[in-house]
Amino acid sequence: MTMIEIILLLVGCVFMIGSFFISEKLSSSELNKIAELSEDELKRLLNVK
C-alpha cells in the first residue's frame, strides 16, 4: 500500500471511532432531528431518479 492509502485508512478509522463519541454527547432531540434530515435527503434522492 502506498502512504496515501495508509493515511486514508487511519483517517477513516478515526472518524468511525469518533462518531460513537459524538452520538453519545448529542441529546435525543438532536439525534431525532438528524434522523429526520437524513430521511428527507433519502426521499429527495429517490424522487430525483
Phi, psi and omega in degrees: 000146177279168181297324180296318179296319179296316180297317180296322177296317179295317179297319178298319178295320179297315179295321181296314179293320180297328181296329178292320180290324180294318182293332178287330183275341180280147177282167182294326179292323178292320178295322178296320179296318178296319179296320178296318179296320179296320178296319178298318179295319178297319179297320179296318180296320181290327180285335181290324185284000000 
